[in-house]
Amino acid sequence: MTPIPITLLTGFLGSGKTTFLNMLLREPRFSGTAVLINELGEVSLDHDLIAHVDGDLVSTTTGCLCCSATSDVQQALFDLWNRRRAREIPAFSRVIIETTGLVDPAPVVASLIAPPTANLIDRTMAIQFALSRVVTLLDALNGEATLERHFEMLKQVALADLIILSKTDLAEDPASSTDLDNLRAQVTDLNPTAVVVDRHKDWATIMDQLLASGTFDLRSKGEDAVAWLAAESVIAHEHATSTTTDPNRHADGIRSHVIVIDEPLPPTVFGFFLNALKMSVGPDLLRMKGLFCLADDPGRPVVAHGVQHQIYEVDRLPEWPSPDKRTRVVLIGRDLNIEAMRSVLNAAKPKKRTSKSRVKQLFARG
């Protein structure tokens, strides 16, 4: 059975998530969509704004479903699946999770891509659901100020696959104009791998992005690897930036980086790198994703990904998704010692071997 795709919808307070979600639910192609709403406080206001509530379930004109989520996203999805299986609710073909604007998306993403355990909920999640993409709405009027003042917004942008600029119609009004090109550049500096679109001008592109197949962690999805990794975007962006200024740098020292290694890596170096990354960087690593060429089987790349202190189980793809067969790693984080990380991966050469204690020291924030 093909897992049901999940779209995680994030965005800071006032970014227009509820308006955007209502627009999606009016689209016939989004019929059969379950929506989980995660809110702070006892009053579920967004739930009421999306549809008239009948208990915790409603059928809209497009046949969509809506139920309020608990604080435990996995538990909410598990309950939703059991209700579907018991035919208490109609079958659904996709799930949208709308988070509160103040949420740190990293723990939510981590819970959705965590490898299964013997726990029934974990097994059900792994079999029945798959995180497809993270979508972030960014208010064009207040986006720059929000990125400067709120670390949550930085993380929402850094973790996104698709960034949707909202309120661009107001931003272009002379009475409330703002520099959209500068905002786009700031977003691209922070997350060069994300697709950035305008909600008012790029609706067809938004629909294509949301309806496209794909999984966030690329398990058994080699055909999506190039789009998912998009390391080329980071490489091109690094080459284009000035050496005298640092536009990649944001509040709290957040930057995007790419590491490219030409020669195949010994599996021991690869494992050493992931373990050191997990132990030494922790919450400062917002996102890591990479394709690794290992010396034991260079024809089949290894996919690795992580969110903060969680580095997830790796997978091998059946073949390289493009002619470029080099190791490519994209990292987005706060004050990362990228040169130390690069030196560890280069430790495949005997003269550059590094002890575990030295790696921890090198990875520490400088």
C-alpha positions as CSV (number, residue, x, y, z in Angstrom):
1,M,0.0,0.0,0.0
2,T,1.3,3.5,-0.9
3,P,1.6,5.6,2.2
4,I,-0.7,8.6,2.6
5,P,1.2,11.8,1.9
6,I,1.4,14.4,4.7
7,T,1.9,18.1,4.0
8,L,3.1,20.1,7.0
9,L,1.8,23.7,6.8
10,T,3.8,26.2,8.9
11,G,4.0,30.0,9.0
12,F,4.2,32.7,11.7
13,L,1.2,34.3,13.3
14,G,-0.7,36.4,10.7
15,S,0.9,34.8,7.7
16,G,-2.4,33.7,6.2
17,K,-2.3,29.9,6.8
18,T,-6.1,29.6,7.4
19,T,-7.0,31.6,4.3
20,F,-4.5,29.5,2.2
21,L,-5.9,26.3,3.7
22,N,-9.5,27.3,2.8
23,M,-8.4,28.0,-0.7
24,L,-6.9,24.5,-1.0
25,L,-10.0,22.8,0.4
26,R,-12.1,24.5,-2.3
27,E,-10.0,22.9,-5.0
28,P,-11.6,19.8,-6.4
29,R,-8.2,18.1,-6.6
30,F,-7.9,18.3,-2.9
31,S,-11.1,16.3,-2.2
32,G,-10.5,13.6,0.3
33,T,-8.1,15.6,2.4
34,A,-7.9,15.2,6.1
35,V,-6.8,18.3,8.0
36,L,-5.2,18.2,11.5
37,I,-5.0,21.6,13.3
38,N,-2.5,22.1,16.1
39,E,-3.3,25.2,18.2
40,L,-2.2,26.7,21.5
41,G,-4.9,27.3,24.1
42,E,-8.2,25.8,24.9
43,V,-10.2,27.5,22.1
44,S,-9.8,26.0,18.6
45,L,-10.4,29.1,16.6
46,D,-8.8,28.1,13.3
47,H,-11.0,24.9,13.3
48,D,-14.1,27.1,13.4
49,L,-12.8,29.4,10.7
50,I,-12.1,26.5,8.3
51,A,-15.5,24.9,8.5
52,H,-18.6,24.6,10.6
53,V,-17.9,22.0,13.2
54,D,-20.0,18.9,13.7
55,G,-18.2,17.3,16.8
56,D,-14.6,17.1,15.6
57,L,-15.4,16.1,12.0
58,V,-16.8,18.0,9.1
59,S,-17.4,17.2,5.4
60,T,-17.0,20.2,3.1
61,T,-18.2,20.7,-0.4
62,T,-15.1,19.0,-1.7
63,G,-15.5,16.0,0.6
64,C,-12.6,17.1,2.8
65,L,-12.3,16.1,6.4
66,C,-11.3,18.2,9.4
67,C,-10.4,17.1,12.9
68,S,-8.5,18.9,15.7
69,A,-5.1,17.5,16.5
70,T,-3.8,16.7,19.9
71,S,-0.3,17.9,21.0
72,D,1.0,14.5,19.9
73,V,1.0,14.6,16.1
74,Q,1.6,10.8,15.8
75,Q,-1.2,10.0,18.2
76,A,-3.5,12.3,16.3
77,L,-2.7,10.6,13.0
78,F,-3.0,7.1,14.6
79,D,-6.5,8.0,15.9
80,L,-7.4,9.4,12.5
81,W,-6.3,6.2,10.8
82,N,-8.3,4.0,13.2
83,R,-11.4,6.1,12.6
84,R,-10.9,5.7,8.9
85,R,-10.4,1.9,9.2
86,A,-13.5,1.6,11.4
87,R,-15.4,3.6,8.7
88,E,-16.4,6.3,11.2
89,I,-15.1,8.8,8.7
90,P,-14.7,8.6,4.9
91,A,-11.5,7.4,3.3
92,F,-9.0,10.2,2.7
93,S,-6.1,10.3,0.2
94,R,-3.8,13.0,1.9
95,V,-3.3,14.8,5.1
96,I,-2.5,18.5,5.8
97,I,-1.2,19.4,9.3
98,E,-1.6,23.1,10.1
99,T,0.7,24.1,12.9
100,T,0.3,27.1,15.2
101,G,2.3,30.1,14.1
102,L,4.6,29.9,17.2
103,V,5.6,26.3,16.6
104,D,9.2,25.1,16.3
105,P,8.7,22.8,13.3
106,A,11.8,20.7,13.9
107,P,10.2,18.4,16.6
108,V,7.1,17.9,14.4
109,V,9.2,17.0,11.4
110,A,11.3,14.7,13.6
111,S,8.2,12.9,14.8
112,L,6.9,12.4,11.3
113,I,10.1,10.9,9.8
114,A,11.3,9.0,12.8
115,P,12.2,5.3,12.0
116,P,9.6,2.8,13.2
117,T,10.0,1.0,16.5
118,A,8.1,-2.0,18.0
119,N,5.5,0.5,19.2
120,L,2.1,0.0,17.4
121,I,1.8,3.7,16.7
122,D,5.3,4.0,15.2
123,R,4.7,0.9,13.0
124,T,1.3,2.3,11.8
125,M,2.8,5.7,11.0
126,A,5.7,4.1,9.0
127,I,3.3,2.0,7.0
128,Q,0.3,4.2,6.5
129,F,1.8,7.8,6.3
130,A,4.8,9.6,4.8
131,L,5.8,13.2,5.2
132,S,5.7,14.6,1.7
133,R,6.8,18.2,2.1
134,V,7.0,21.1,4.5
135,V,5.3,24.3,3.3
136,T,5.9,27.6,5.0
137,L,3.8,30.8,4.4
138,L,5.7,34.0,4.8
139,D,4.0,37.4,5.2
140,A,5.5,39.7,2.6
141,L,4.6,42.8,4.5
142,N,6.3,41.8,7.8
143,G,8.5,38.9,6.6
144,E,11.9,40.6,7.1
145,A,11.1,41.9,10.5
146,T,9.7,38.5,11.6
147,L,12.8,36.7,10.4
148,E,15.0,39.1,12.4
149,R,13.0,38.9,15.6
150,H,11.6,35.3,15.8
151,F,13.8,32.3,15.7
152,E,10.7,30.1,15.1
153,M,10.2,31.8,11.8
154,L,13.8,31.3,10.8
155,K,13.4,27.6,11.5
156,Q,10.1,27.4,9.6
157,V,11.8,28.9,6.5
158,A,15.0,26.7,6.9
159,L,13.0,23.5,7.1
160,A,10.6,24.3,4.2
161,D,10.5,22.6,0.8
162,L,8.0,25.2,-0.5
163,I,7.9,28.8,0.7
164,I,4.8,30.8,-0.2
165,L,4.9,34.6,0.0
166,S,1.5,35.8,1.2
167,K,0.1,39.4,1.1
168,T,2.3,40.3,-1.9
169,D,-0.7,42.3,-3.3
170,L,-0.5,44.6,-0.2
171,A,3.3,44.7,-0.4
172,E,3.1,46.1,-3.9
173,D,0.6,48.8,-2.9
174,P,2.4,52.2,-2.7
175,A,0.7,52.8,0.7
176,S,2.3,49.7,2.2
177,S,5.1,48.9,-0.2
178,T,8.0,46.7,0.7
179,D,11.0,45.3,-1.1
180,L,9.9,41.9,-2.3
181,D,13.1,41.2,-4.2
182,N,15.1,41.8,-1.0
183,L,12.8,39.4,0.9
184,R,13.2,36.7,-1.8
185,A,16.9,37.1,-1.6
186,Q,16.9,36.8,2.2
187,V,14.8,33.6,2.0
188,T,17.0,32.1,-0.7
189,D,20.1,32.9,1.3
190,L,18.7,31.0,4.2
191,N,17.3,28.1,2.3
192,P,18.6,27.8,-1.3
193,T,17.0,24.4,-1.8
194,A,13.4,25.6,-1.3
195,V,11.0,26.6,-4.1
196,V,9.8,30.2,-3.4
197,V,6.4,31.3,-5.0
198,D,3.9,34.1,-4.8
199,R,0.5,33.0,-3.5
200,H,-1.3,35.6,-5.7
201,K,0.6,35.0,-8.9
202,D,1.8,31.4,-8.8
203,W,-1.3,29.4,-7.9
204,A,-0.7,26.8,-10.7
205,T,2.8,26.2,-9.5
206,I,1.7,25.9,-5.9
207,M,-0.9,23.2,-6.9
208,D,1.7,21.3,-9.0
209,Q,4.1,21.4,-6.0
210,L,1.6,20.2,-3.5
211,L,0.1,17.4,-5.7
212,A,3.5,16.1,-6.9
213,S,4.5,12.7,-5.6
214,G,7.5,12.6,-3.3
215,T,8.6,11.9,0.3
216,F,10.5,14.1,2.6
217,D,13.1,11.5,3.5
218,L,13.4,9.8,0.1
219,R,12.9,6.3,1.3
220,S,12.7,4.2,-1.9
221,K,12.2,7.5,-3.9
222,G,15.4,7.7,-5.9
223,E,13.6,9.6,-8.7
224,D,13.0,12.5,-6.3
225,A,16.6,12.8,-5.1
226,V,17.8,15.6,-7.2
227,A,14.8,17.9,-6.4
228,W,14.9,16.9,-2.7
229,L,18.6,17.5,-2.3
230,A,19.1,20.5,-4.7
231,A,22.7,20.8,-3.6
232,E,23.4,22.4,-6.9
233,S,21.3,25.4,-5.8
234,V,23.5,25.9,-2.7
235,I,26.7,25.5,-4.7
236,A,25.6,28.1,-7.2
237,H,24.5,30.4,-4.5
238,E,27.8,30.1,-2.6
239,H,29.7,30.9,-5.8
240,A,27.5,34.0,-6.4
241,T,27.7,35.6,-3.0
242,S,30.3,38.3,-2.2
243,T,33.4,37.5,-0.2
244,T,33.2,40.9,1.5
245,T,29.7,40.5,2.8
246,D,27.9,37.5,4.2
247,P,24.2,37.5,3.1
248,N,23.9,33.9,4.1
249,R,24.2,34.9,7.7
250,H,21.0,35.7,9.7
251,A,19.9,36.3,13.2
252,D,21.4,33.8,15.6
253,G,24.1,33.0,13.0
254,I,21.9,30.7,10.8
255,R,23.5,29.8,7.5
256,S,23.1,27.3,4.7
257,H,26.2,25.3,3.6
258,V,27.1,22.5,1.2
259,I,29.9,20.0,1.3
260,V,31.0,18.2,-1.8
261,I,33.5,15.3,-1.7
262,D,34.9,14.0,-5.0
263,E,36.2,10.6,-3.8
264,P,34.1,7.7,-2.4
265,L,34.0,7.6,1.4
266,P,34.9,4.6,3.5
267,P,31.8,3.5,5.3
268,T,33.6,4.0,8.6
269,V,34.2,7.6,7.9
270,F,30.6,8.1,6.9
271,G,29.4,6.6,10.2
272,F,31.9,8.6,12.1
273,F,30.6,11.8,10.5
274,L,27.0,11.1,11.3
275,N,27.7,10.1,14.9
276,A,29.9,13.2,15.4
277,L,27.3,15.4,13.9
278,K,24.6,14.0,16.2
279,M,26.8,14.2,19.4
280,S,28.5,17.6,18.8
281,V,26.0,19.8,17.0
282,G,22.6,18.9,18.4
283,P,19.9,21.6,18.3
284,D,22.1,24.0,16.2
285,L,21.6,21.8,13.2
286,L,18.2,22.7,11.8
287,R,18.4,20.4,8.8
288,M,20.8,18.0,7.1
289,K,20.3,16.1,3.9
290,G,22.8,14.4,1.7
291,L,23.7,11.8,-0.9
292,F,26.8,9.9,0.0
293,C,29.0,7.9,-2.3
294,L,30.5,5.0,-0.2
295,A,33.5,3.0,-1.3
296,D,31.8,-0.4,-0.6
297,D,29.1,0.2,-3.2
298,P,29.7,3.4,-5.1
299,G,27.0,2.7,-7.7
300,R,24.3,3.0,-5.1
301,P,24.2,6.2,-3.1
302,V,23.2,6.4,0.5
303,V,20.6,8.9,1.6
304,A,20.9,10.5,5.0
305,H,18.9,13.2,6.6
306,G,18.5,14.8,10.0
307,V,16.6,17.5,12.0
308,Q,18.5,19.0,14.9
309,H,19.8,16.2,17.2
310,Q,18.0,13.5,15.3
311,I,19.9,11.7,12.6
312,Y,17.7,9.1,10.9
313,E,18.2,5.7,9.6
314,V,20.0,5.8,6.2
315,D,18.7,4.2,3.0
316,R,20.5,3.1,-0.2
317,L,19.0,4.1,-3.5
318,P,19.1,1.6,-6.4
319,E,21.1,4.0,-8.5
320,W,22.3,7.6,-8.7
321,P,19.5,9.9,-9.8
322,S,21.8,12.1,-11.9
323,P,25.3,11.8,-13.6
324,D,26.8,13.6,-10.6
325,K,28.0,10.8,-8.4
326,R,29.9,12.8,-5.8
327,T,29.0,13.0,-2.1
328,R,26.9,16.1,-1.5
329,V,25.6,17.3,1.8
330,V,23.4,20.3,2.6
331,L,23.4,21.6,6.1
332,I,21.4,24.5,7.5
333,G,22.2,25.5,11.0
334,R,23.4,28.0,13.6
335,D,27.1,28.8,13.8
336,L,28.1,25.5,12.3
337,N,31.8,24.8,12.0
338,I,31.5,23.7,8.4
339,E,35.2,23.5,7.7
340,A,35.6,21.0,10.6
341,M,32.8,18.9,9.1
342,R,34.4,19.0,5.7
343,S,37.8,18.0,7.2
344,V,36.1,14.9,8.9
345,L,34.7,13.8,5.6
346,N,38.1,14.3,4.0
347,A,39.5,12.0,6.7
348,A,39.2,9.2,4.1
349,K,42.9,10.0,3.4
350,P,45.1,8.3,6.0
351,K,47.2,11.4,6.7
352,K,44.0,13.3,7.8
353,R,42.6,10.8,10.3
354,T,41.0,12.5,13.3
355,S,40.2,11.2,16.8
356,K,36.7,11.2,18.1
357,S,37.6,13.6,20.9
358,R,39.2,15.9,18.3
359,V,36.1,15.8,16.1
360,K,33.9,16.9,19.0
361,Q,36.2,19.8,19.6
362,L,36.3,20.7,16.0
363,F,32.5,20.6,15.6
364,A,31.9,22.8,18.6
365,R,30.6,26.3,17.8
366,G,33.5,28.6,17.1
